[in-house]
Amino acid sequence: MGYGISLHRFVDGEPEALDERVVRETLAPYAVEMGEDVEEMLIRAVDGGEAEVNVSADGISVHRFPTGGVVDVIAELANRLSAAILLPDGALVSSEEQRANLPDGLRDMAAVIEMTGPTLRAALRS
C-alpha cells in the first residue's frame, strides 16, 4: 500500500477511546517487537507481510503494509474494536450503525462493508 490508514471509534460523531486491552490481545500474536506500552510496534502476518503500527489515545495508524495477511489483522482489529477504517478519501465501516456514529463530514463518504480480510482488500484496491 502506498498510503497509511487509521482506525478510530466514534459515538454520536465524537471520538471514543479505543480499548487498549483489545488492541494488545489482537496484535500481540503478530508483534515482532512490543514492549509494555503498545504505542509503536512492527507486526508480521503469517504470510510474512509486515506493517508499522502506531497506537495513540485517539486511534491506530498502520503504515507501509502489503495487501496480504496484514489486511486480515487490520480487519480483525477493526471488528473487535468496532472501529471505522479511515482512508485518504473516505471511510470503511462494518454496519449502518457505525456509519451513523461517524462525524458529519465522514458519514457521507463512508462505505459499509463486511469487515473481513478479503472484503477489506477489495475495498482498498478500489
All heavy atoms as an XYZ file, in Angstrom:
937
protein
N       0.842     -1.177      0.000
C       0.000      0.000      0.000
C       0.882      1.234      0.000
O       1.854      1.310      0.725
C      -0.853      0.039      1.271
C      -1.992     -0.955      1.318
S      -3.439     -0.358      0.461
C      -3.522     -1.500     -0.875
N       0.521      2.195     -0.805
C       1.286      3.422     -0.895
C       0.863      4.475      0.109
O       1.397      5.562      0.112
N      -0.097      4.182      0.940
C      -0.571      5.153      1.910
C      -0.883      4.436      3.211
O      -0.950      3.225      3.266
C      -1.812      5.882      1.392
C      -2.968      4.965      1.059
C      -3.872      4.563      2.035
C      -3.151      4.490     -0.228
C      -4.917      3.722      1.739
C      -4.203      3.646     -0.532
C      -5.086      3.269      0.449
O      -6.123      2.422      0.161
N      -1.108      5.224      4.245
C      -1.463      4.647      5.526
C      -2.959      4.747      5.746
O      -3.656      5.506      5.084
N      -3.438      3.952      6.673
C      -4.833      4.014      7.087
C      -4.860      4.166      8.594
O      -3.843      3.970      9.273
C      -5.626      2.755      6.657
C      -5.048      1.502      7.304
C      -5.659      2.633      5.144
C      -5.889      0.260      7.098
N      -6.017      4.509      9.117
C      -6.127      4.603     10.568
C      -7.471      4.058     11.022
O      -8.436      4.030     10.257
C      -5.930      6.044     11.051
O      -6.897      6.899     10.487
N      -7.506      3.593     12.254
C      -8.719      3.052     12.858
C      -9.128      3.973     13.996
O      -8.290      4.351     14.823
C      -8.471      1.650     13.412
C      -8.378      0.500     12.403
C      -7.082      0.540     11.626
C      -8.520     -0.822     13.120
N     -10.419      4.313     14.002
C     -10.961      5.188     15.034
C     -12.355      4.707     15.392
O     -13.074      4.174     14.554
C     -11.043      6.637     14.542
C      -9.728      7.187     14.126
N      -8.878      7.820     15.003
C      -9.096      7.175     12.927
C      -7.784      8.190     14.355
N      -7.891      7.804     13.095
N     -12.731      4.964     16.609
C     -14.081      4.614     17.073
C     -14.817      5.915     17.368
O     -14.266      6.827     17.982
C     -13.980      3.760     18.326
C     -15.299      3.302     18.889
C     -15.070      2.191     19.914
N     -16.069      2.043     20.920
C     -17.371      1.878     20.739
N     -17.854      1.894     19.538
N     -18.190      1.716     21.741
N     -16.074      5.990     16.913
C     -16.892      7.175     17.127
C     -18.231      6.785     17.740
O     -18.785      5.735     17.409
C     -17.165      7.897     15.801
C     -15.928      8.393     15.115
C     -15.310      7.634     14.128
C     -15.372      9.620     15.459
C     -14.167      8.082     13.490
C     -14.226     10.075     14.829
C     -13.622      9.309     13.839
N     -18.740      7.650     18.602
C     -20.086      7.510     19.153
C     -20.739      8.888     19.061
O     -20.176      9.871     19.556
C     -20.068      6.994     20.609
C     -21.470      6.985     21.194
C     -19.454      5.605     20.679
N     -21.880      8.955     18.397
C     -22.599     10.224     18.201
C     -21.695     11.300     17.595
O     -21.751     12.464     17.986
C     -23.206     10.723     19.515
C     -24.279      9.790     20.046
O     -24.998      9.175     19.220
O     -24.400      9.667     21.285
N     -20.851     10.901     16.656
C     -19.982     11.845     15.960
C     -18.741     12.262     16.712
O     -17.910     12.995     16.189
N     -18.580     11.776     17.917
C     -17.428     12.142     18.749
C     -16.466     10.970     18.863
O     -16.887      9.815     18.962
C     -17.885     12.558     20.150
C     -18.771     13.784     20.174
C     -18.063     15.024     19.668
O     -16.861     15.204     19.980
O     -18.706     15.818     18.954
N     -15.147     11.249     18.867
C     -14.172     10.166     19.022
C     -14.278      9.516     20.394
O     -14.545     10.189     21.387
C     -12.814     10.851     18.853
C     -13.065     12.303     18.817
C     -14.528     12.551     18.733
N     -14.084      8.222     20.414
C     -14.098      7.437     21.648
C     -12.736      6.772     21.796
O     -12.111      6.381     20.812
C     -15.155      6.330     21.567
C     -16.560      6.812     21.716
C     -16.930      7.066     23.156
O     -16.719      6.179     24.006
O     -17.437      8.164     23.424
N     -12.304      6.607     23.007
C     -11.037      5.919     23.268
C     -11.157      4.452     22.862
O     -12.215      3.844     22.996
C     -10.679      6.023     24.744
N     -10.065      3.923     22.348
C     -10.018      2.509     21.974
C      -9.621      1.681     23.190
O      -8.866      2.144     24.035
C      -9.023      2.296     20.839
C      -9.335      3.040     19.543
C      -8.208      2.836     18.547
C     -10.654      2.591     18.957
N     -10.102      0.473     23.251
C      -9.808     -0.428     24.358
C      -8.395     -0.993     24.165
O      -8.169     -1.849     23.310
C     -10.843     -1.547     24.397
C     -10.709     -2.457     25.594
O      -9.593     -2.579     26.150
O     -11.728     -3.068     25.964
N      -7.462     -0.506     24.966
C      -6.055     -0.919     24.826
C      -5.879     -2.419     25.042
O      -5.033     -3.049     24.403
C      -5.163     -0.144     25.791
C      -3.690     -0.422     25.539
C      -2.784      0.403     26.427
O      -3.057      1.583     26.667
O      -1.772     -0.178     26.876
N      -6.691     -3.004     25.911
C      -6.606     -4.451     26.153
C      -6.931     -5.215     24.867
O      -6.231     -6.164     24.514
C      -7.573     -4.848     27.266
C      -7.556     -6.341     27.593
C      -8.673     -6.733     28.548
N     -10.000     -6.353     28.079
C     -10.701     -7.034     27.164
N     -10.205     -8.115     26.618
N     -11.898     -6.619     26.796
N      -7.952     -4.784     24.150
C      -8.332     -5.443     22.893
C      -7.236     -5.252     21.849
O      -6.899     -6.185     21.117
C      -9.694     -4.921     22.382
C     -10.000     -5.448     20.982
C     -10.804     -5.305     23.350
N      -6.665     -4.060     21.802
C      -5.565     -3.800     20.861
C      -4.414     -4.760     21.146
O      -3.895     -5.428     20.248
C      -5.090     -2.335     20.947
C      -3.836     -2.122     20.102
C      -6.202     -1.384     20.532
N      -4.024     -4.854     22.410
C      -2.900     -5.721     22.793
C      -3.210     -7.188     22.481
O      -2.390     -7.888     21.895
C      -2.581     -5.549     24.275
C      -1.393     -6.385     24.736
C      -1.041     -6.086     26.171
N      -0.331     -4.831     26.315
C       0.957     -4.660     26.012
N       1.657     -5.654     25.534
N       1.536     -3.503     26.180
N      -4.395     -7.653     22.867
C      -4.766     -9.060     22.625
C      -4.781     -9.399     21.138
O      -4.378    -10.492     20.738
C      -6.157     -9.351     23.202
C      -6.198     -9.470     24.692
C      -7.628     -9.650     25.200
O      -8.579     -9.711     24.390
O      -7.789     -9.732     26.435
N      -5.261     -8.474     20.332
C      -5.375     -8.731     18.901
C      -4.023     -8.692     18.207
O      -3.731     -9.536     17.360
C      -6.325     -7.712     18.239
O      -7.585     -7.744     18.927
C      -6.547     -8.038     16.770
N      -3.191     -7.735     18.572
C      -1.917     -7.552     17.875
C      -0.762     -8.371     18.446
O       0.207     -8.647     17.732
C      -1.538     -6.076     17.854
C      -2.485     -5.159     17.080
C      -1.990     -3.726     17.124
C      -2.662     -5.636     15.650
N      -0.837     -8.770     19.704
C       0.275     -9.486     20.343
C       0.744    -10.724     19.569
O       1.954    -10.927     19.428
C      -0.084     -9.860     21.779
N      -0.151    -11.547     19.027
C       0.332    -12.720     18.299
C       1.133    -12.383     17.036
O       1.863    -13.218     16.522
C      -0.959    -13.460     17.917
C      -2.000    -12.967     18.851
C      -1.616    -11.556     19.172
N       0.991    -11.149     16.546
C       1.665    -10.748     15.306
C       2.830     -9.805     15.551
O       3.536     -9.434     14.616
C       0.661    -10.061     14.368
C      -0.565    -10.898     14.135
C      -1.753    -10.644     14.810
C      -0.531    -11.964     13.247
C      -2.877    -11.423     14.606
C      -1.654    -12.754     13.037
C      -2.811    -12.476     13.725
O      -3.923    -13.256     13.524
N       3.025     -9.391     16.794
C       4.033     -8.382     17.108
C       5.440     -8.957     17.011
O       5.748     -9.972     17.626
C       3.794     -7.807     18.495
N       6.270     -8.289     16.227
C       7.689     -8.642     16.148
C       8.386     -7.994     17.331
O       9.237     -8.600     17.961
C       8.302     -8.159     14.809
C       9.791     -8.420     14.769
C       7.608     -8.833     13.639
N       7.990     -6.767     17.620
C       8.531     -6.024     18.754
C       7.378     -5.321     19.443
O       6.648     -4.569     18.820
C       9.533     -4.977     18.283
C      10.744     -5.534     17.593
C      11.629     -4.433     17.029
O      11.469     -3.265     17.418
O      12.465     -4.767     16.197
N       7.196     -5.571     20.750
C       6.159     -4.875     21.501
C       6.561     -4.873     22.966
O       6.752     -5.918     23.559
C       4.798     -5.550     21.337
C       3.673     -4.846     22.076
S       2.022     -5.379     21.618
C       1.954     -7.021     22.302
N       6.686     -3.679     23.521
C       7.027     -3.555     24.929
C       5.779     -3.412     25.775
O       4.676     -3.750     25.360
N       5.967     -2.880     26.979
C       4.834     -2.651     27.884
C       3.842     -1.668     27.281
O       2.646     -1.840     27.378
C       5.333     -2.138     29.234
C       5.992     -3.202     30.072
C       5.036     -4.322     30.430
O       3.919     -4.040     30.887
O       5.414     -5.486     30.231
N       4.359     -0.601     26.683
C       3.494      0.366     26.024
C       3.225     -0.135     24.612
O       4.103     -0.601     23.926
C       4.167      1.742     25.941
C       4.382      2.338     27.317
O       3.569      2.046     28.210
O       5.361      3.071     27.495
N       1.981     -0.018     24.197
C       1.589     -0.523     22.880
C       1.736      0.565     21.824
O       1.283      0.412     20.718
C       0.116     -1.023     22.934
C      -0.323     -1.629     21.638
C      -0.083     -2.007     24.042
N       2.409      1.653     22.128
C       2.413      2.816     21.247
C       2.965      2.549     19.849
O       2.363      2.975     18.873
C       3.162      3.966     21.898
C       2.431      4.493     23.111
C       3.220      5.542     23.852
O       4.302      5.948     23.382
O       2.754      5.958     24.914
N       4.084      1.901     19.718
C       4.683      1.628     18.408
C       5.074      0.174     18.334
O       5.628     -0.371     19.279
C       5.918      2.496     18.187
C       5.620      3.960     18.085
C       6.875      4.772     17.808
O       7.914      4.189     17.435
O       6.810      5.991     17.977
N       4.768     -0.438     17.201
C       5.171     -1.830     17.031
C       5.267     -2.179     15.561
O       4.737     -1.479     14.704
C       4.205     -2.767     17.740
C       2.849     -2.872     17.088
S       1.724     -3.957     17.971
C       1.266     -2.884     19.300
N       5.939     -3.247     15.314
C       6.012     -3.845     13.993
C       5.261     -5.163     14.094
O       5.523     -5.950     15.000
C       7.472     -4.092     13.592
C       7.707     -4.762     12.242
C       7.276     -3.836     11.109
C       9.173     -5.140     12.082
N       4.299     -5.366     13.193
C       3.579     -6.638     13.199
C       3.935     -7.412     11.935
O       4.280     -6.834     10.907
C       2.050     -6.464     13.319
C       1.480     -5.681     12.141
C       1.684     -5.824     14.648
C      -0.039     -5.722     12.067
N       3.874     -8.728     12.046
C       4.155     -9.617     10.909
C       3.028    -10.636     10.830
O       2.768    -11.383     11.774
C       5.488    -10.323     11.083
C       5.839    -11.216      9.892
C       7.210    -11.871     10.030
N       8.251    -10.859     10.135
C       9.219    -10.873     11.065
N       9.274    -11.844     11.956
N      10.129     -9.929     11.096
N       2.368    -10.692      9.685
C       1.289    -11.651      9.456
C       1.883    -13.015      9.122
O       3.085    -13.140      8.850
C       0.386    -11.170      8.321
N       1.048    -14.034      9.111
C       1.542    -15.391      8.861
C       2.151    -15.544      7.471
O       2.993    -16.418      7.263
C       0.432    -16.450      9.072
C       0.037    -16.527     10.532
C      -0.781    -16.169      8.222
N       1.768    -14.686      6.514
C       2.353    -14.768      5.176
C       3.672    -14.008      5.062
O       4.263    -13.924      3.999
C       1.361    -14.278      4.116
C       1.037    -12.794      4.231
O       1.571    -12.113      5.136
O       0.229    -12.308      3.413
N       4.145    -13.437      6.193
C       5.417    -12.723      6.213
C       5.290    -11.225      5.981
O       6.261    -10.494      6.143
N       4.119    -10.736      5.590
C       3.920     -9.302      5.386
C       4.016     -8.549      6.697
O       3.585     -9.037      7.741
N       4.613     -7.369      6.647
C       4.821     -6.576      7.847
C       4.199     -5.194      7.709
O       4.028     -4.692      6.594
C       6.312     -6.412      8.130
C       7.002     -7.705      8.459
C       8.480     -7.520      8.786
O       9.037     -6.438      8.497
O       9.074     -8.473      9.335
N       3.895     -4.586      8.857
C       3.365     -3.223      8.887
C       3.818     -2.538     10.162
O       3.987     -3.174     11.202
C       1.846     -3.243      8.827
N       4.000     -1.229     10.058
C       4.279     -0.406     11.226
C       2.937      0.040     11.792
O       2.071      0.515     11.051
C       5.094      0.813     10.829
C       6.473      0.487     10.336
C       7.218      1.721      9.839
O       6.774      2.857     10.117
O       8.235      1.532      9.173
N       2.763     -0.118     13.092
C       1.516      0.240     13.758
C       1.827      1.210     14.886
O       2.707      0.947     15.707
C       0.807     -1.019     14.318
C      -0.456     -0.648     15.059
C       0.519     -2.016     13.207
N       1.104      2.328     14.899
C       1.229      3.319     15.968
C      -0.115      3.440     16.662
O      -1.136      3.667     16.001
C       1.646      4.682     15.426
C       3.025      4.648     14.801
O       3.867      3.857     15.200
N       3.247      5.481     13.821
N      -0.115      3.288     17.970
C      -1.342      3.336     18.760
C      -1.291      4.575     19.645
O      -0.302      4.815     20.333
C      -1.482      2.072     19.641
C      -2.752      2.136     20.472
C      -1.453      0.812     18.787
N      -2.365      5.365     19.610
C      -2.479      6.520     20.489
C      -3.862      6.513     21.117
O      -4.699      5.668     20.790
C      -2.246      7.820     19.707
O      -3.303      8.032     18.785
N      -4.111      7.461     21.977
C      -5.404      7.523     22.656
C      -6.549      7.731     21.675
O      -7.660      7.276     21.908
C      -5.390      8.646     23.683
N      -6.273      8.388     20.549
C      -7.359      8.695     19.619
C      -7.432      7.782     18.397
O      -8.316      7.944     17.561
C      -7.299     10.151     19.179
C      -6.045     10.479     18.394
O      -5.087      9.682     18.422
O      -6.015     11.548     17.754
N      -6.533      6.823     18.268
C      -6.625      5.923     17.124
C      -5.381      5.097     16.890
O      -4.406      5.171     17.638
N      -5.455      4.309     15.834
C      -4.354      3.427     15.445
C      -4.027      3.729     13.997
O      -4.916      3.749     13.142
C      -4.764      1.947     15.567
C      -5.126      1.617     17.012
C      -3.668      1.025     15.041
C      -5.779      0.263     17.183
N      -2.766      3.975     13.699
C      -2.362      4.172     12.310
C      -1.513      2.991     11.869
O      -0.739      2.430     12.650
C      -1.613      5.494     12.131
O      -0.450      5.522     12.920
N      -1.704      2.608     10.608
C      -0.993      1.470     10.036
C      -0.309      1.976      8.775
O      -0.955      2.551      7.889
C      -1.962      0.314      9.691
C      -1.187     -0.899      9.198
C      -2.827     -0.045     10.892
N       1.010      1.763      8.690
C       1.796      2.297      7.583
C       2.563      1.199      6.856
O       2.946      0.205      7.456
C       2.819      3.318      8.101
C       2.199      4.432      8.850
N       1.596      5.499      8.249
C       2.055      4.633     10.186
C       1.126      6.318      9.159
N       1.403      5.805     10.353
N       2.803      1.428      5.598
C       3.653      0.568      4.751
C       3.312     -0.906      4.909
O       4.131     -1.717      5.328
C       5.118      0.821      5.073
C       5.570      2.191      4.677
C       7.079      2.289      4.687
N       7.645      2.475      5.998
C       7.857      3.627      6.580
N       7.508      4.728      5.991
N       8.401      3.690      7.763
N       2.110     -1.247      4.508
C       1.697     -2.634      4.648
C       1.353     -3.236      3.297
O       0.846     -2.561      2.416
C       0.506     -2.761      5.607
C      -0.715     -1.998      5.193
C      -1.707     -2.610      4.445
C      -0.867     -0.669      5.534
C      -2.833     -1.915      4.062
C      -1.988      0.036      5.168
C      -2.972     -0.585      4.422
N       1.650     -4.520      3.134
C       1.261     -5.219      1.904
C      -0.218     -5.596      1.972
O      -0.832     -5.535      3.031
C       2.147     -6.468      1.927
C       2.368     -6.723      3.378
C       2.409     -5.363      4.039
N      -0.772     -6.000      0.856
C      -2.210     -6.302      0.824
C      -2.519     -7.749      1.170
O      -3.601     -8.227      0.888
C      -2.805     -5.964     -0.554
O      -2.112     -6.725     -1.539
C      -2.718     -4.502     -0.854
N      -1.613     -8.445      1.811
C      -1.846     -9.841      2.187
C      -2.409     -9.976      3.583
O      -3.395     -9.345      3.956
N      -1.760    -10.811      4.369
C      -2.243    -11.167      5.694
C      -2.369    -10.018      6.673
O      -3.167    -10.081      7.605
N      -1.606     -8.955      6.483
C      -1.713     -7.808      7.377
C      -3.125     -7.226      7.301
O      -3.683     -6.793      8.312
C      -0.648     -6.730      7.053
C      -0.933     -5.433      7.781
C       0.744     -7.238      7.395
N      -3.729     -7.254      6.126
C      -5.089     -6.731      5.971
C      -6.076     -7.567      6.784
O      -7.028     -7.038      7.354
C      -5.485     -6.646      4.478
C      -6.921     -6.191      4.318
C      -4.543     -5.697      3.741
N      -5.840     -8.872      6.877
C      -6.678     -9.722      7.729
C      -6.593     -9.277      9.188
O      -7.600     -9.241      9.897
C      -6.254    -11.197      7.623
C      -6.419    -11.759      6.228
O      -7.335    -11.333      5.507
O      -5.623    -12.646      5.868
N      -5.396     -8.946      9.637
C      -5.186     -8.491     11.011
C      -5.906     -7.162     11.236
O      -6.565     -6.963     12.264
C      -3.677     -8.370     11.335
C      -3.462     -7.804     12.737
C      -2.976     -9.707     11.176
N      -5.807     -6.245     10.278
C      -6.475     -4.946     10.388
C      -7.993     -5.130     10.465
O      -8.664     -4.499     11.285
C      -6.091     -4.030      9.210
C      -4.595     -3.699      9.264
C      -6.940     -2.756      9.210
C      -4.059     -3.069      8.003
N      -8.541     -6.013      9.622
C      -9.989     -6.272      9.650
C     -10.410     -6.845     10.999
O     -11.422     -6.428     11.575
C     -10.372     -7.215      8.507
N      -9.639     -7.781     11.520
C      -9.947     -8.360     12.833
C      -9.926     -7.289     13.917
O     -10.813     -7.216     14.769
C      -8.957     -9.475     13.175
C      -9.175    -10.071     14.549
C      -8.108    -11.083     14.951
O      -7.206    -11.402     14.147
O      -8.187    -11.555     16.102
N      -8.909     -6.438     13.873
C      -8.785     -5.374     14.860
C      -9.967     -4.398     14.767
O     -10.559     -4.038     15.785
C      -7.457     -4.638     14.665
C      -7.079     -3.599     15.697
C      -6.999     -4.192     17.088
C      -5.748     -2.957     15.306
N     -10.327     -3.999     13.555
C     -11.466     -3.086     13.371
C     -12.747     -3.716     13.914
O     -13.542     -3.046     14.586
C     -11.626     -2.723     11.899
N     -12.946     -5.001     13.641
C     -14.130     -5.700     14.148
C     -14.157     -5.717     15.666
O     -15.172     -5.395     16.284
C     -14.173     -7.144     13.638
C     -14.970     -7.282     12.386
O     -15.921     -6.545     12.145
N     -14.590     -8.243     11.571
N     -13.059     -6.108     16.268
C     -13.022     -6.251     17.728
C     -13.176     -4.916     18.444
O     -13.706     -4.861     19.545
C     -11.731     -6.935     18.161
C     -11.708     -8.398     17.694
C     -10.717     -9.246     18.402
N     -10.964     -9.282     19.837
C     -10.015     -9.572     20.731
N      -8.788     -9.844     20.340
N     -10.287     -9.592     22.015
N     -12.736     -3.826     17.802
C     -12.822     -2.503     18.407
C     -14.089     -1.749     18.002
O     -14.339     -0.655     18.507
C     -11.607     -1.654     18.005
C     -10.263     -2.092     18.553
C      -9.142     -1.332     17.859
C     -10.218     -1.878     20.064
N     -14.861     -2.307     17.072
C     -15.998     -1.576     16.480
C     -15.514     -0.236     15.937
O     -16.125      0.811     16.163
C     -17.122     -1.369     17.490
O     -17.645     -2.600     17.894
N     -14.397     -0.286     15.217
C     -13.751      0.929     14.722
C     -13.993      1.114     13.231
O     -14.132      0.143     12.480
C     -12.247      0.861     14.991
N     -14.005      2.363     12.823
C     -14.041      2.721     11.409
C     -12.607      2.745     10.894
O     -11.675      3.080     11.631
C     -14.674      4.096     11.234
N     -12.436      2.386      9.638
C     -11.130      2.486      8.992
C     -11.168      3.736      8.128
O     -11.983      3.840      7.205
C     -10.822      1.241      8.145
C     -10.741      0.013      9.050
C      -9.526      1.441      7.355
C     -10.516     -1.291      8.312
N     -10.303      4.700      8.449
C     -10.264      5.951      7.698
C      -9.191      5.861      6.634
O      -8.056      5.475      6.902
C     -10.002      7.130      8.632
C     -10.996      7.308      9.781
C     -10.707      8.602     10.533
C     -12.430      7.274      9.301
N      -9.588      6.214      5.425
C      -8.721      6.212      4.256
C      -8.448      7.656      3.845
O      -9.140      8.563      4.304
C      -9.414      5.477      3.108
C      -9.976      4.091      3.423
C     -10.836      3.604      2.265
C      -8.856      3.127      3.702
N      -7.492      7.882      2.945
C      -7.257      9.259      2.490
C      -8.496      9.899      1.850
O      -8.657     11.110      1.900
C      -6.135      9.105      1.460
C      -5.438      7.854      1.845
C      -6.504      6.955      2.404
N      -9.385      9.086      1.286
C     -10.535      9.638      0.578
C     -11.879      9.085      1.049
O     -12.846      9.038      0.298
C     -10.383      9.401     -0.920
C     -10.244      7.930     -1.262
O     -10.123      7.094     -0.338
O     -10.268      7.590     -2.457
N     -11.958      8.636      2.287
C     -13.224      8.114      2.778
C     -13.062      7.299      4.039
O     -12.066      7.408      4.748
N     -14.063      6.451      4.291
C     -14.047      5.609      5.489
C     -14.748      4.300      5.174
O     -15.617      4.238      4.296
C     -14.742      6.316      6.645
N     -14.365      3.255      5.890
C     -14.996      1.943      5.775
C     -15.504      1.548      7.150
O     -14.777      1.671      8.149
C     -13.990      0.903      5.270
C     -13.358      1.191      3.916
C     -12.217      0.220      3.641
C     -14.405      1.123      2.812
N     -16.746      1.104      7.208
C     -17.354      0.663      8.458
C     -18.052     -0.669      8.211
O     -18.324     -1.040      7.070
C     -18.358      1.706      9.006
C     -17.646      2.977      9.438
C     -19.449      2.012      7.993
N     -18.367     -1.368      9.292
C     -18.966     -2.695      9.137
C     -20.474     -2.714      9.310
O     -21.083     -3.771      9.189
C     -18.321     -3.681     10.111
O     -18.564     -3.276     11.438
N     -21.090     -1.557      9.588
C     -22.548     -1.543      9.755
C     -23.089     -0.137      9.547
O     -22.357      0.856      9.659
C     -22.940     -2.045     11.146
O     -22.541     -1.097     12.128
N     -24.390     -0.066      9.296
C     -25.051      1.238      9.184
C     -25.010      1.969     10.516
O     -24.935      3.193     10.556
C     -26.489      1.069      8.698
C     -26.602      0.727      7.231
C     -26.081      1.817      6.294
O     -26.037      3.010      6.675
O     -25.707      1.463      5.162
N     -25.055      1.228     11.618
C     -24.964      1.844     12.940
C     -23.621      2.556     13.107
O     -23.556      3.668     13.621
C     -25.146      0.793     14.036
C     -25.082      1.372     15.434
C     -25.232      0.312     16.515
O     -25.675     -0.819     16.225
O     -24.895      0.623     17.661
N     -22.547      1.914     12.658
C     -21.235      2.560     12.727
C     -21.208      3.809     11.857
O     -20.653      4.823     12.246
C     -20.131      1.609     12.276
C     -19.542      0.781     13.370
C     -18.330      0.008     12.880
O     -18.318     -0.507     11.759
N     -17.331     -0.076     13.710
N     -21.797      3.715     10.658
C     -21.823      4.876      9.774
C     -22.559      6.031     10.461
O     -22.134      7.178     10.417
C     -22.494      4.560      8.453
C     -22.440      5.756      7.495
C     -23.480      5.748      6.403
N     -23.590      4.566      5.617
C     -23.188      4.448      4.355
N     -22.600      5.453      3.749
N     -23.383      3.333      3.705
N     -23.686      5.751     11.112
C     -24.473      6.789     11.784
C     -23.687      7.462     12.904
O     -23.951      8.621     13.228
C     -25.762      6.180     12.330
N     -22.719      6.771     13.491
C     -21.919      7.333     14.575
C     -20.734      8.170     14.097
O     -20.071      8.815     14.907
C     -21.428      6.224     15.510
C     -22.465      5.848     16.532
O     -22.967      6.697     17.254
N     -22.820      4.573     16.576
N     -20.454      8.155     12.797
C     -19.344      8.941     12.263
C     -19.655     10.433     12.336
O     -20.821     10.836     12.297
C     -19.067      8.555     10.810
C     -18.528      7.156     10.549
C     -18.488      6.874      9.053
C     -17.162      6.973     11.167
N     -18.624     11.272     12.390
C     -18.846     12.720     12.315
C     -19.482     13.085     10.970
O     -19.313     12.362      9.976
C     -17.433     13.301     12.423
C     -16.600     12.228     13.017
C     -17.219     10.931     12.593
N     -20.177     14.201     10.928
C     -20.890     14.627      9.727
C     -20.056     14.552      8.454
O     -20.507     14.036      7.450
C     -21.425     16.051      9.900
C     -22.594     16.101     10.857
O     -23.254     15.067     11.051
O     -22.838     17.181     11.423
N     -18.850     15.062      8.451
C     -18.027     15.084      7.243
C     -17.648     13.712      6.722
O     -17.426     13.535      5.528
N     -17.576     12.730      7.593
C     -17.191     11.377      7.180
C     -18.383     10.512      6.795
O     -18.255      9.609      5.978
C     -16.440     10.670      8.308
C     -14.992     11.036      8.514
C     -14.440     10.329      9.733
C     -14.182     10.670      7.291
N     -19.521     10.778      7.384
C     -20.694      9.917      7.201
C     -21.040      9.732      5.722
O     -21.302      8.622      5.273
C     -21.873     10.504      7.965
C     -22.962      9.526      8.249
C     -24.031     10.102      9.159
N     -23.472     10.539     10.428
C     -23.694     11.736     10.973
N     -24.486     12.612     10.391
N     -23.138     12.044     12.123
N     -21.036     10.815      4.961
C     -21.403     10.737      3.543
C     -20.348     10.024      2.705
O     -20.651      9.522      1.623
C     -21.639     12.136      2.975
C     -22.827     12.823      3.623
O     -23.710     12.112      4.150
O     -22.864     14.066      3.611
N     -19.119      9.988      3.174
C     -18.024      9.378      2.422
C     -17.781      7.916      2.804
O     -16.923      7.267      2.236
C     -16.730     10.167      2.668
C     -16.805     11.610      2.253
S     -15.403     12.645      2.780
C     -14.018     11.570      2.844
N     -18.534      7.407      3.765
C     -18.278      6.063      4.297
C     -18.993      4.992      3.482
O     -20.107      5.185      3.010
C     -18.723      5.986      5.750
N     -18.331      3.859      3.358
C     -18.912      2.675      2.726
C     -19.039      1.585      3.779
O     -18.137      1.398      4.596
C     -18.028      2.192      1.582
N     -20.153      0.880      3.749
C     -20.368     -0.245      4.656
C     -19.904     -1.508      3.939
O     -20.336     -1.782      2.817
C     -21.856     -0.364      5.056
C     -22.065     -1.593      5.937
C     -22.324      0.888      5.764
N     -18.999     -2.239      4.587
C     -18.501     -3.487      4.015
C     -18.519     -4.569      5.096
O     -18.568     -4.262      6.289
C     -17.056     -3.346      3.461
C     -16.058     -3.075      4.600
C     -16.980     -2.294      2.377
C     -14.597     -3.233      4.201
N     -18.462     -5.812      4.654
C     -18.240     -6.899      5.603
C     -16.774     -6.799      5.996
O     -15.895     -6.801      5.132
C     -18.530     -8.238      4.943
C     -18.333     -9.407      5.860
C     -18.561    -10.735      5.164
O     -18.686    -10.769      3.929
O     -18.588    -11.737      5.877
N     -16.498     -6.664      7.277
C     -15.133     -6.410      7.720
C     -14.365     -7.725      7.852
O     -14.135     -8.242      8.943
C     -15.141     -5.635      9.041
C     -13.833     -4.948      9.359
S     -13.258     -3.773      8.117
C     -14.378     -2.405      8.320
N     -13.969     -8.243      6.696
C     -13.117     -9.433      6.620
C     -11.890     -9.064      5.808
O     -11.913     -8.077      5.059
C     -13.845    -10.602      5.928
O     -14.098    -10.238      4.570
C     -15.146    -10.963      6.630
N     -10.855     -9.853      5.914
C      -9.644     -9.589      5.142
C      -9.905     -9.479      3.649
O      -9.528     -8.492      3.015
N     -10.565    -10.478      3.028
C     -10.796    -10.403      1.577
C     -11.637     -9.195      1.161
O     -11.336     -8.532      0.163
C     -11.519    -11.720      1.270
C     -11.072    -12.654      2.353
C     -10.924    -11.788      3.582
N     -12.680     -8.886      1.916
C     -13.531     -7.751      1.563
C     -12.786     -6.427      1.754
O     -12.910     -5.517      0.935
C     -14.824     -7.768      2.399
O     -15.453     -9.036      2.255
C     -15.778     -6.686      1.944
N     -12.011     -6.336      2.824
C     -11.223     -5.122      3.056
C     -10.174     -4.959      1.967
O      -9.964     -3.857      1.462
C     -10.582     -5.159      4.447
C      -9.726     -3.953      4.830
C     -10.498     -2.642      4.691
C      -9.187     -4.121      6.252
N      -9.517     -6.048      1.562
C      -8.544     -5.977      0.468
C      -9.191     -5.416     -0.791
O      -8.636     -4.547     -1.465
C      -7.947     -7.351      0.179
C      -6.637     -7.605      0.862
C      -5.960     -8.881      0.367
N      -6.644    -10.083      0.794
C      -6.632    -10.563      2.035
N      -5.971     -9.930      2.979
N      -7.258    -11.670      2.332
N     -10.368     -5.930     -1.138
C     -11.077     -5.467     -2.333
C     -11.420     -3.980     -2.225
O     -11.273     -3.226     -3.192
C     -12.344     -6.300     -2.558
N     -11.857     -3.546     -1.059
C     -12.214     -2.141     -0.859
C     -10.982     -1.249     -0.954
O     -11.059     -0.133     -1.480
C     -12.903     -1.962      0.495
N      -9.845     -1.698     -0.462
C      -8.632     -0.909     -0.516
C      -8.106     -0.783     -1.953
O      -7.452      0.201     -2.285
C      -7.551     -1.507      0.381
C      -7.819     -1.442      1.883
C      -6.759     -2.213      2.655
C      -7.899      0.009      2.363
N      -8.381     -1.769     -2.777
C      -7.932     -1.732     -4.173
C      -8.781     -0.788     -5.019
O      -8.334     -0.300     -6.036
C      -7.973     -3.126     -4.794
C      -6.838     -3.987     -4.348
C      -6.801     -5.281     -5.138
N      -6.221     -6.310     -4.299
C      -6.825     -7.412     -3.921
N      -8.037     -7.688     -4.329
N      -6.210     -8.276     -3.141
N     -10.042     -0.602     -4.632
C     -10.936      0.203     -5.476
C     -10.816      1.684     -5.208
O     -10.151      2.164     -4.405
C     -12.371     -0.227     -5.279
O     -12.776     -0.058     -3.935
